[in-house]
């Protein structure tokens, strides 16, 4: 585009200086073609810029969805693991309470000898 703009400026300068009518018409035609080419390239650049922007947005949205899915998945896994830990802790507490109760019962029947619960 920059090269076309330079060429257009050059043709415009030559057109202003040209005195021969036939040569002027040829320069005007060449100038018209160069301007059309520049406009075509500018439209193509605009289309490519819009496509690139659309692709960038789609990629950002896809990345955002993937990150959200990963967050949901890991939060779910963390909740499941926390629930398993709570259940295991509850089992340990119940087992400890049973063992303590059995030990107290044993001590009361047998005296103060030590009782081990496994």
N, C-alpha and C positions, 0 to 999 in steps of 0.2 A: 504494500500500500504506500509506504514511504517513497519507494522508487517511482511508483506511478504519479504520486503528487509532485515529485521533482520533475518528471517528464512533462506533466501537465503545465507546470509553471514555465518550463522552457518553451513549450509550444505556444503558450499564451504570449510570451515575450516575442517570439519569432512572428506571431500573427500580427502583433501591434506594429512591428517594424516592416512587415512585407507590404510592398506596393503593387505587385503583380496580382491581378484579380484571380487568375487561374491558380496560381500558387497559394493564394489566400484560401480559396475553396478547398484545396487539398489539405492545407494545414487545419482548417476548421473541421474537416471530416476526420482527420487523424486525432484531433483534440476531442471530438465527440466520442470516438472509439475508446480513447484512453480514459475518459471520464466514466463511460459505461463500465469499463473493466474495473476501475476503482470502486464504483458503486457495487458491482457484483462481489468483489472481494470483501467489501465492508459488510454486505449482507451475510456472506458466508462466515465471516469472523463473528458476527452477532449471533448467528445460529450456533456456531461451535461454542461460543461463550455461554449461551443459554443451556446447551446440552451439558457442558462441563459443570455448570452450577446445579442443574437438575441431578446429575449423577452424584455430585458432592452431597447434596441434601439427602438423596436416597441412601447413600453410604452412611451418613450420620444417623439417619433414622434407623437403619438396619443395625448399626452398632449400638444405638440406644436400646433397641428391642432386645438384642442379644445380652447386653449388660443387665437389663431388667430381668430377663429370664434366668441368668446366672444368679442374680441376687435372690430371686424367689426360690430357686432350687436350693441354694446354700442356706438360706434362712429356714427352709423346710427341713433340711438335714440337721441343722443345729437344733431346731425344736424337737425333732425325733430323738436326737442324742440326749438332749436335756431331759426328756421324758424317761428315757431308759435309765439315766443316772438317778432320777428321782425314784423310780421303781426299785432300782438296786439299793439305794439308800434306805428306802422303806423296808426292804427285806432284811438288810443288816440291822436296822433298829429293832424290828420284830424278833429277829434271831437273838440279838443281844438281850432284849427284854425277857425272852423265854429262858435263855441261859442264866440270866441273873435270878429269875424266879425259881428255876430248878436248883440253882446253887443255894439259895436261901432256904428252900424246902429241905434240901439235903443236910445243910448245916443244922437246921432245927431238929431233925431226926437223929443225926449222928454226932452232934457236937460241933466243935469249931474246926474240924479238919478241913483242909483245902479241897475244893471241888473244881475240876476242870471240865468245861463244856466245849465241845468242838462242833 
